[in-house]
Amino acid sequence: MDQIKTGKFIAGLRKEKGLTQAQIAEMLNITDRAISKWETGKNMPDSSIMLELCGILGITVNELLSGERIEMKDFENKANENLLELKRNEERRYKLSTVLSIIYTTLLLVGIVVCVICNYAISRKLTWSLIPVATIFYAWAITIPMIYHGKKGIRESLLSLSIFTLPFLYILSLLVNSKAVFSIGAVMAVVVLAYVWLGFVLFIRFQDRKLFAVGALFLIFIVFGILINVVLSKMLDIPVFDIWDVLSVSIFLIGGLGLICGDICMNKAKRKSSESN
């Protein structure tokens, strides 16, 4: 499949029907920026909206994937070609992700073995090596979904982060013999995990408006930062704010508002451009 060819095909059909990118985006309940990426060959339409897009443009999915009108006599051959190409692409992605996952896991296992051997050779028992071993297992559980599935593994990685963080902190507190590691770390972990999940939802909701999502995260960070300061103040008996906190709040406030304003301006300019097309 040729993404550039398909993009030009979509653009041509849209113009034939006298539709703007903004109008098609509204019909599909997506942003006009996504339409622009299709037409420039940067992305392909998601499978979940292909049928609806084909209905709007008056073509079949087979024609969309081929990037051209197909005569009835060639229809079956083209369908088979597209299916085979999709299958080959999927197999290549699967093989590459499998190889990368094996290499990554092997390197981490080598790191574990090296730590254990060095620790035992020096102390004749396992002491400090248990900390990197626990940390490596924790890191592997969080990162392996993204390495294997790519962007589609982000949700699984966040789930692993949510599931394994508290057990990891508890094990770490036992290894270093400090209850504070778990008591303080657990509270901080809950707050940080809430922020990370909120960021994930924002980027999913505004996936074509990343500046807006980042700006919103900057502003939300101020709230979470204040919450963390209040919690630490009560647990460690320290001041809630100092001059550096005021400075960081100011920076995030200015940065967040600037990014949101920039996104709004860019979105308006993009909308005017798509309407003129």
FIMARDO-60388 format. One record per residue: z negated, x, y of N, C-alpha, C, CB in turn; residue in one letter. Coordinates in pm, whole numbers, padded with zeros to 5 digits, always signed. Glycine has a CB too. Example, Ala and Ser with C-alpha at 12.3 -4.5 7.8 and 13.67 -1.06 7.14 Angstrom:
BEGIN
-00780+01319-00569-00780+01230-00450-00780+01320-00330-00905+01131-00447a-00708+01285-00225-00714+01367-00106-00787+01290+00003-00572+01408-00060s
END
This chain:
BEGIN
+00000+00083-00120+00000+00000+00000+00000+00087+00125-00121-00094+00001m+00083+00047+00221+00095+00120+00346+00024+00039+00456+00246+00145+00383d-00093+00089+00502-00171+00014+00601-00096-00001+00732-00304+00083+00625q-00024+00103+00773+00051+00096+00899+00162-00009+00890+00111+00235+00935i+00232-00010+00776+00337-00109+00754+00280-00251+00755+00410-00082+00620k+00166-00268+00688+00101-00399+00685+00056-00440+00825-00018-00398+00589t+00004-00343+00902-00040-00372+01038+00073-00420+01127-00105-00251+01098g+00186-00351+01118+00303-00392+01197+00352-00530+01154+00417-00288+01184k+00342-00556+01024+00384-00686+00970+00296-00798+01027+00377-00685+00814f+00163-00774+01030+00070-00874+01085+00099-00897+01233-00076-00828+01066i+00119-00787+01308+00146-00799+01452+00274-00877+01477+00155-00660+01516a+00377-00849+01398+00505-00919+01415+00494-01067+01388+00610-00860+01325g+00424-01104+01280+00406-01245+01246+00322-01318+01351+00341-01259+01109l+00220-01248+01401+00136-01309+01505+00217-01342+01629+00019-01216+01541r+00301-01247+01671+00382-01268+01791+00489-01375+01769+00449-01137+01833k+00542-01382+01644+00640-01486+01611+00580-01625+01631+00689-01470+01466e+00453-01638+01598+00386-01767+01609+00325-01790+01747+00278-01778+01503k+00344-01692+01838+00295-01707+01974+00144-01705+01985+00346-01834+02033g+00079-01631+01896-00068-01623+01895-00115-01489+01952-00122-01643+01752l-00228-01491+02019-00289-01366+02066-00390-01318+01963-00358-01386+02205t-00430-01192+01975-00533-01139+01886-00661-01218+01899-00558-00991+01916q-00694-01259+02022-00817-01335+02047-00814-01470+01976-00839-01356+02197a-00697-01534+01974-00686-01665+01909-00703-01656+01758-00550-01729+01942q-00639-01554+01697-00654-01535+01552-00799-01499+01520-00558-01424+01501i-00859-01413+01603-00998-01374+01581-01090-01495+01584-01042-01272+01686a-01063-01586+01676-01145-01708+01686-01126-01796+01563-01109-01788+01813e-01004-01807+01513-00978-01887+01393-01051-01830+01271-00827-01893+01365m-01059-01697+01264-01121-01631+01149-01270-01602+01169-01048-01501+01119l-01319-01634+01289-01460-01611+01324-01497-01463+01314-01551-01694+01232n-01407-01379+01367-01432-01235+01375-01398-01190+01516-01347-01156+01267i-01411-01062+01545-01379-01011+01678-01232-00971+01686-01470-00892+01713t-01177-00978+01809-01038-00938+01827-01019-00788+01805-00989-00977+01965d-01129-00714+01812-01121-00571+01784-01082-00545+01639-01255-00504+01816r-01130-00632+01549-01093-00619+01407-00944-00643+01389-01174-00717+01320a-00888-00741+01460-00744-00769+01453-00665-00647+01501-00707-00893+01537i-00713-00588+01609-00646-00469+01664-00643-00355+01563-00716-00423+01793s-00753-00338+01489-00759-00231+01388-00661-00257+01274-00901-00218+01333k-00644-00385+01238-00546-00418+01134-00406-00380+01181-00553-00568+01097w-00373-00422+01303-00237-00407+01353-00201-00261+01380-00219-00487+01480e-00301-00177+01402-00273-00034+01422-00284+00045+01292-00370+00023+01525t-00313-00024+01182-00319+00042+01052-00447+00118+01024-00205+00135+01040g-00550+00096+01107-00676+00166+01087-00759+00103+00976-00756+00168+01217k-00743-00029+00959-00819-00102+00856-00729-00206+00793-00945-00168+00916n-00773-00253+00676-00707-00367+00611-00798-00489+00621-00673-00335+00461m-00741-00608+00626-00825-00729+00628-00916-00733+00506-00738-00856+00634p-01037-00780+00526-01131-00793+00415-01082-00900+00319-01274-00826+00467d-01109-00879+00191-01062-00973+00089-01116-01114+00108-01101-00923-00049s-01231-01125+00174-01294-01257+00192-01218-01345+00291-01437-01239+00240s-01135-01284+00376-01061-01364+00475-00909-01350+00459-01101-01323+00616i-00864-01283+00353-00720-01265+00334-00646-01396+00320-00694-01179+00213m-00700-01487+00237-00633-01615+00215-00621-01695+00345-00708-01697+00111l-00728-01697+00422-00726-01771+00548-00628-01709+00646-00867-01775+00609e-00624-01576+00652-00530-01507+00741-00387-01535+00697-00557-01355+00741l-00362-01532+00567-00227-01560+00517-00184-01703+00550-00221-01537+00365c-00280-01796+00545-00250-01934+00581-00210-01947+00727-00370-02023+00552g-00277-01872+00813-00246-01876+00957-00107-01816+00982-00353-01799+01038i-00076-01707+00913+00051-01637+00936+00167-01694+00854+00036-01491+00904l+00135-01782+00758+00240-01845+00678+00301-01753+00574+00347-01896+00766g+00217-01669+00512+00265-01576+00410+00172-01582+00289+00274-01431+00465i+00208-01509+00184+00121-01499+00066+00042-01368+00073+00204-01506-00065t-00063-01360-00007-00142-01237-00013-00055-01122-00062-00265-01256-00107v+00035-01152-00155+00126-01050-00206+00212-00991-00094+00216-01109-00316n+00261-01077-00005+00342-01031+00107+00258-00952+00207+00408-01149+00177e+00133-00997+00226+00044-00925+00317+00019-00783+00268-00091-01001+00331l-00008-00768+00139-00034-00636+00082+00092-00549+00081-00088-00650-00059l+00208-00614+00067+00333-00539+00066+00379-00502+00206+00442-00620-00003s+00334-00580+00305+00374-00553+00443+00515-00598+00475+00362-00407+00472g+00565-00698+00400+00701-00748+00423+00720-00881+00351+00807-00645+00378e+00821-00953+00393+00859-01075+00322+00918-01037+00186+00960-01159+00406r+00891-01120+00087+00937-01089-00048+01026-01202-00099+00817-01068-00144i+01145-01165-00148+01233-01263-00210+01173-01311-00341+01375-01203-00233e+01201-01434-00378+01143-01491-00499+01176-01409-00624+01192-01633-00517m+01296-01351-00627+01335-01275-00746+01253-01146-00761+01483-01242-00740k+01200-01096-00648+01121-00972-00653+00970-00999-00648+01160-00881-00536d+00935-01128-00641+00795-01162-00616+00702-01111-00726+00780-01313-00604f+00739-01134-00852+00652-01093-00963+00639-00942-00971+00706-01148-01096e+00750-00870-00950+00744-00723-00955+00654-00667-00846+00885-00664-00943n+00666-00723-00725+00583-00678-00614+00435-00708-00640+00629-00746-00483k+00408-00825-00698+00269-00861-00730+00209-00761-00828+00262-01003-00787a+00287-00724-00930+00240-00627-01028+00218-00490-00965+00340-00616-01143n+00310-00449-00876+00296-00321-00808+00168-00317-00725+00418-00294-00719e+00142-00424-00651+00022-00429-00567-00106-00429-00649+00025-00553-00479n-00105-00503-00761-00222-00505-00847-00249-00367-00908-00204-00609-00958l-00142-00299-00950-00157-00165-01007-00208-00066-00903-00024-00116-01065l-00158-00078-00780-00202+00012-00673-00350-00011-00641-00117-00010-00547e-00392-00138-00637-00533-00168-00614-00620-00112-00725-00554-00320-00602l-00572-00126-00849-00647-00076-00964-00658+00076-00958-00580-00119-01096k-00547+00145-00925-00549+00291-00916-00644+00339-00806-00409+00345-00890r-00641+00272-00691-00732+00309-00582-00878+00292-00622-00703+00224-00457n-00906+00182-00693-01043+00156-00738-01087+00261-00839-01054+00016-00800e-00999+00300-00930-01032+00401-01030-01057+00538-00965-00920+00412-01133e-00974+00572-00863-00993+00699-00794-01127+00703-00722-00879+00724-00695r-01161+00593-00656-01290+00587-00586-01406+00598-00686-01302+00455-00506r-01393+00532-00800-01498+00535-00902-01518+00676-00957-01465+00438-01017y-01407+00745-00987-01417+00881-01041-01478+00977-00940-01279+00931-01084k-01434+00966-00815-01486+01055-00710-01635+01032-00689-01410+01034-00578l-01677+00905-00680-01819+00876-00657-01904+00919-00776-01839+00726-00630s-01849+00907-00896-01922+00950-01016-01943+01101-01016-01846+00908-01145t-01836+01175-00983-01846+01322-00978-01945+01367-00871-01708+01385-00950v-01937+01306-00753-02029+01342-00644-02174+01311-00682-01991+01266-00515l-02196+01198-00748-02332+01160-00790-02388+01258-00892-02332+01019-00848s-02303+01300-00985-02347+01396-01088-02381+01531-01025-02238+01414-01197i-02294+01578-00934-02319+01705-00866-02448+01699-00786-02201+01742-00775i-02464+01591-00711-02583+01574-00626-02710+01572-00711-02573+01444-00544y-02708+01493-00818-02825+01483-00906-02856+01617-00972-02802+01376-01013t-02751+01688-01014-02769+01819-01078-02834+01918-00983-02634+01874-01127t-02788+01920-00858-02845+02013-00759-02993+01983-00735-02768+02005-00627l-03027+01856-00729-03168+01820-00709-03252+01859-00830-03182+01669-00682l-03197+01840-00950-03270+01879-01071-03291+02031-01075-03194+01834-01197l-03190+02105-01031-03204+02251-01023-03317+02287-00927-03069+02317-00977v-03323+02218-00814-03430+02242-00719-03567+02215-00778-03411+02157-00596g-03578+02108-00856-03704+02075-00922-03744+02185-01021-03694+01941-00994i-03648+02227-01103-03676+02330-01204-03719+02461-01138-03552+02354-01291v-03651+02499-01030-03686+02623-00960-03828+02616-00906-03587+02649-00845v-03864+02504-00845-04000+02489-00790-04105+02497-00900-04013+02355-00716c-04081+02428-01010-04178+02425-01120-04192+02565-01181-04134+02323-01229v-04080+02634-01204-04086+02768-01264-04160+02866-01174-03944+02819-01293i-04128+02865-01044-04194+02956-00950-04345+02929-00943-04132+02942-00811c-04380+02800-00935-04521+02763-00927-04597+02807-01052-04535+02612-00906n-04539+02781-01169-04608+02816-01294-04614+02967-01315-04537+02750-01414y-04508+03037-01273-04506+03183-01290-04614+03250-01206-04369+03239-01252a-04640+03193-01087-04738+03253-00996-04881+03208-01029-04705+03218-00851i-04899+03076-01053-05035+03021-01069-05074+02990-01212-05049+02896-00987s-04978+02997-01303-05002+02961-01443-05043+02815-01459-05109+03051-01502r-05015+02735-01357-05035+02591-01365-04954+02527-01251-05188+02553-01355k-04935+02395-01261-04858+02326-01159-04949+02280-01046-04782+02205-01219l-04925+02328-00926-05006+02290-00809-04915+02238-00698-05090+02411-00758t-04871+02330-00609-04791+02290-00494-04654+02235-00532-04774+02408-00402w-04602+02272-00650-04466+02229-00688-04457+02078-00708-04423+02299-00816s-04571+02012-00734-04568+01867-00754-04527+01793-00627-04705+01818-00800l-04554+01854-00510-04517+01789-00383-04365+01786-00365-04583+01864-00264i-04294+01901-00378-04148+01893-00368-04085+01812-00480-04089+02032-00367p-04146+01814-00601-04091+01735-00711-04096+01586-00676-04169+01762-00842v-04210+01539-00627-04224+01398-00587-04129+01365-00472-04369+01367-00547a-04118+01457-00378-04031+01434-00262-03885+01427-00303-04050+01544-00158t-03844+01513-00394-03704+01513-00440-03671+01384-00514-03678+01635-00531i-03761+01338-00600-03737+01212-00670-03728+01095-00571-03849+01187-00773f-03815+01097-00471-03814+00995-00367-03682+00998-00289-03933+01015-00270y-03638+01116-00251-03512+01130-00177-03393+01087-00262-03494+01276-00130a-03396+01122-00391-03286+01084-00480-03275+00932-00492-03306+01146-00619w-03387+00865-00510-03386+00719-00526-03330+00649-00402-03528+00668-00554a-03352+00708-00285-03306+00646-00160-03159+00676-00134-03390+00695-00043i-03116+00798-00163-02981+00840-00123-02872+00815-00227-02983+00984-00090t-02907+00807-00354-02804+00796-00457-02717+00670-00444-02868+00799-00593i-02771+00554-00402-02682+00438-00385-02572+00462-00283-02763+00316-00342p-02603+00531-00171-02501+00557-00069-02399+00659-00117-02567+00605+00060m-02445+00756-00195-02351+00857-00246-02256+00795-00347-02428+00975-00310i-02307+00704-00428-02223+00643-00533-02135+00531-00477-02311+00589-00645y-02193+00445-00392-02119+00328-00343-02064+00343-00201-02208+00207-00348h-02098+00454-00133-02054+00470+00005-02124+00372+00098-01903+00451+00014g-02049+00315+00192-02108+00221+00288-02167+00099+00219-02004+00177+00389k-02107+00060+00106-02158-00057+00035-02296-00033-00026-02060-00097-00075k-02337+00094-00034-02467+00127-00092-02579+00133+00010-02459+00257-00163g-02548+00109+00138-02652+00118+00241-02764+00017+00215-02592+00096+00380i-02727-00104+00180-02828-00207+00154-02919-00166+00038-02762-00342+00122r-02859-00113-00070-02939-00070-00184-03030+00047-00147-02847-00029-00301e-02980+00137-00063-03062+00250-00018-03181+00202+00064-02978+00349+00065s-03159+00104+00148-03269+00048+00227-03370-00024+00137-03214-00049+00334l-03321-00091+00034-03412-00154-00061-03497-00049-00132-03333-00238-00165l-03432+00060-00173-03507+00169-00239-03609+00229-00143-03410+00279-00288s-03570+00246-00017-03662+00298+00083-03783+00207+00097-03592+00314+00219l-03758+00076+00098-03867-00022+00112-03957-00024-00010-03810-00161+00136s-03898-00008-00128-03975-00017-00253-04057+00108-00281-03881-00043-00369i-03996+00226-00259-04058+00351-00303-04140+00424-00198-03952+00443-00351f-04134+00382-00071-04204+00457+00033-04356+00452+00015-04167+00402+00170t-04411+00333-00005-04558+00323-00021-04608+00395-00146-04599+00177-00026l-04543+00377-00264-04586+00455-00381-04576+00606-00357-04502+00418-00503p-04471+00651-00287-04456+00793-00259-04571+00843-00170-04320+00820-00191f-04605+00766-00069-04716+00806+00020-04848+00810-00056-04726+00709+00139l-04867+00717-00149-04991+00716-00228-04999+00840-00318-04999+00586-00315y-04886+00871-00385-04883+00991-00470-04905+01117-00386-04749+01001-00546i-04843+01120-00268-04857+01235-00179-05002+01252-00133-04766+01220-00058l-05069+01139-00106-05209+01147-00063-05298+01202-00174-05259+01009-00018s-05264+01170-00299-05340+01224-00413-05315+01374-00430-05303+01148-00543l-05189+01413-00412-05153+01553-00432-05216+01645-00326-05003+01569-00430l-05223+01595-00202-05282+01677-00095-05430+01646-00075-05206+01655+00036v-05480+01550-00155-05621+01510-00149-05662+01467-00008-05710+01626-00196n-05584+01375+00048-05613+01324+00182-05581+01175+00188-05533+01402+00290s-05683+01093+00202-05663+00948+00209-05589+00908+00337-05797+00876+00202k-05601+00991+00441-05537+00959+00568-05384+00955+00555-05577+01061+00674a-05330+01035+00464-05185+01037+00444-05135+00898+00407-05145+01139+00335v-05211+00830+00320-05169+00697+00279-05209+00591+00381-05229+00663+00143f-05330+00596+00431-05379+00492+00522-05297+00487+00651-05527+00515+00555s-05274+00604+00711-05194+00607+00834-05045+00594+00802-05220+00738+00911i-05002+00666+00698-04859+00662+00662-04812+00524+00622-04833+00757+00549g-04895+00448+00553-04855+00314+00508-04831+00222+00627-04961+00255+00417a-04920+00227+00724-04904+00143+00844-04778+00181+00919-05027+00156+00936v-04758+00312+00939-04638+00359+01009-04512+00322+00931-04645+00511+01031m-04520+00332+00799-04404+00303+00715-04361+00157+00729-04435+00334+00568a-04458+00067+00732-04426-00075+00746-04356-00102+00879-04554-00160+00735v-04407-00042+00985-04346-00061+01118-04205-00002+01122-04434+00004+01228v-04191+00120+01071-04060+00186+01072-03959+00112+00985-04073+00332+01025v-04003+00065+00868-03913-00009+00780-03865-00138+00846-03982-00041+00647l-03955-00205+00917-03915-00327+00989-03808-00294+01092-04039-00392+01058a-03825-00182+01162-03727-00140+01263-03593-00104+01199-03781-00020+01343y-03599-00033+01087-03475+00009+01018-03398-00114+00969-03508+00103+00900v-03468-00210+00910-03402-00331+00862-03344-00412+00977-03501-00418+00783w-03415-00415+01088-03365-00485+01206-03236-00418+01255-03471-00486+01318l-03236-00284+01254-03115-00211+01292-03000-00241+01199-03143-00061+01294g-03028-00248+01069-02924-00279+00970-02863-00417+00997-02983-00275+00827f-02949-00515+01023-02901-00651+01052-02816-00653+01180-03019-00749+01066v-02860-00580+01281-02785-00575+01407-02646-00515+01387-02863-00493+01512l-02638-00407+01309-02508-00343+01287-02417-00429+01200-02527-00207+01223f-02474-00510+01111-02393-00603+01033-02342-00715+01123-02475-00661+00915i-02432-00767+01205-02394-00879+01294-02295-00835+01401-02519-00937+01362r-02312-00714+01454-02224-00665+01561-02148-00541+01514-02307-00633+01689f-02087-00550+01396-02021-00434+01339-01901-00386+01421-01976-00464+01200q-01844-00475+01501-01733-00435+01587-01777-00412+01731-01624-00541+01584d-01909-00416+01752-01963-00390+01886-02082-00294+01871-02008-00524+01958r-02049-00173+01828-02153-00075+01795-02233-00033+01918-02091+00048+01731k-02169-00025+02034-02242+00011+02156-02351-00091+02186-02145+00022+02275l-02318-00219+02168-02417-00325+02191-02532-00312+02091-02351-00464+02179f-02498-00287+01965-02602-00276+01861-02695-00158+01890-02537-00259+01723a-02638-00044+01928-02720+00074+01959-02806+00048+02082-02631+00199+01982v-02747-00015+02185-02824-00048+02305-02940-00141+02276-02733-00111+02409g-02914-00243+02192-03021-00335+02154-03131-00263+02077-02965-00451+02070a-03092-00170+01989-03190-00092+01914-03275-00004+02006-03120-00004+01810l-03213+00050+02111-03287+00129+02209-03397+00044+02274-03192+00185+02317f-03360-00078+02312-03457-00166+02378-03567-00210+02281-03386-00289+02437l-03527-00241+02158-03625-00284+02057-03718-00169+02021-03554-00337+01931i-03664-00045+02026-03746+00072+01996-03865+00082+02090-03661+00199+02004f-03846+00039+02215-03957+00042+02312-04073-00042+02261-03910-00009+02451i-04042-00161+02210-04145-00251+02159-04215-00190+02038-04085-00387+02121v-04135-00137+01945-04193-00076+01825-04271+00051+01859-04082-00044+01723f-04222+00125+01957-04294+00245+02000-04431+00212+02056-04213+00321+02103g-04438+00107+02136-04566+00064+02191-04658+00017+02078-04547-00050+02294i-04601-00056+01981-04680-00103+01868-04738+00015+01789-04595-00192+01775l-04656+00117+01765-04702+00236+01693-04814+00305+01770-04586+00334+01668i-04796+00318+01901-04899+00382+01984-05031+00307+01978-04852+00391+02128n-05024+00175+01983-05146+00093+01977-05217+00112+01843-05113-00057+01999v-05140+00110+01735-05198+00126+01601-05261+00265+01586-05090+00104+01492v-05189+00369+01626-05242+00505+01617-05365+00523+01705-05135+00606+01655l-05363+00458+01820-05478+00468+01911-05605+00414+01845-05450+00391+02041s-05591+00302+01775-05708+00243+01709-05752+00323+01586-05677+00099+01669k-05655+00380+01515-05688+00452+01391-05739+00593+01418-05567+00458+01301m-05686+00656+01523-05722+00796+01550-05805+00813+01677-05597+00879+01561l-05833+00704+01744-05913+00708+01867-05851+00803+01971-06056+00753+01836d-05724+00776+02002-05652+00853+02103-05598+00757+02208-05537+00937+02040i-05562+00807+02328-05508+00719+02432-05379+00650+02386-05482+00798+02560p-05360+00528+02433-05240+00452+02395-05116+00514+02458-05254+00305+02437v-05125+00552+02585-05010+00607+02657-05044+00738+02724-04960+00507+02761f-04942+00823+02735-04953+00941+02820-04821+00954+02896-04983+01071+02736d-04807+01059+02973-04689+01074+03058-04560+01081+02978-04703+01198+03143i-04566+01139+02856-04446+01151+02773-04402+01015+02720-04470+01247+02657w-04498+00927+02693-04464+00792+02649-04392+00716+02760-04590+00716+02606d-04441+00729+02882-04377+00663+02997-04235+00716+03015-04460+00686+03126v-04219+00847+03000-04087+00908+03015-03990+00859+02907-04099+01061+03009l-04037+00854+02781-03950+00810+02672-03912+00663+02686-04019+00833+02537s-04008+00580+02730-03978+00438+02753-03871+00424+02861-04106+00360+02793v-03882+00502+02967-03784+00496+03076-03645+00536+03026-03827+00588+03192s-03640+00642+02945-03512+00691+02893-03448+00586+02803-03531+00823+02816i-03525+00529+02711-03471+00429+02620-03431+00301+02693-03571+00397+02511f-03506+00265+02797-03473+00145+02876-03341+00164+02948-03586+00114+02976l-03326+00277+03016-03202+00306+03089-03084+00318+02992-03217+00435+03173i-03107+00392+02882-03001+00411+02783-02958+00280+02720-03046+00507+02676g-03056+00196+02682-03024+00069+02618-02946-00024+02710-03151+00000+02574g-02992-00037+02834-02923-00124+02929-02783-00071+02960-03004-00138+03058l-02773+00062+02972-02642+00123+02999-02542+00098+02888-02657+00272+03021g-02587+00112+02762-02498+00091+02647-02455-00055+02637-02568+00133+02518l-02547-00148+02662-02514-00290+02655-02414-00327+02765-02641-00376+02667i-02438-00278+02886-02346-00305+02997-02208-00245+02968-02402-00249+03129c-02207-00123+02913-02081-00059+02878-02005-00138+02773-02105+00082+02828g-02076-00191+02675-02013-00270+02570-01954-00398+02628-02113-00303+02459d-02029-00464+02715-01980-00589+02775-01852-00563+02855-02088-00650+02866i-01850-00455+02932-01730-00421+03011-01611-00389+02921-01759-00301+03103c-01635-00311+02815-01527-00276+02723-01475-00399+02651-01576-00172+02622m-01566-00490+02614-01526-00611+02543-01440-00701+02631-01650-00687+02496n-01475-00710+02760-01396-00790+02853-01257-00731+02870-01466-00801+02989k-01250-00598+02885-01121-00531+02901-01036-00548+02775-01142-00381+02932a-01100-00537+02658-01027-00553+02533-00975-00695+02517-01117-00517+02414k-01056-00793+02558-01016-00933+02547-00895-00962+02637-01133-01026+02584r-00897-00908+02759-00784-00928+02850-00657-00865+02794-00816-00870+02989k-00674-00746+02733-00559-00678+02675-00501-00756+02557-00599-00538+02629s-00590-00811+02471-00542-00886+02355-00477-01017+02396-00656-00913+02259s-00528-01080+02503-00470-01206+02551-00331-01183+02610-00561-01270+02656e-00312-01065+02669-00180-01034+02725-00078-01003+02616-00190-00915+02821s-00132-00964+02498-00042-00940+02385-00004-01068+02312-00107-00843+02287n
END
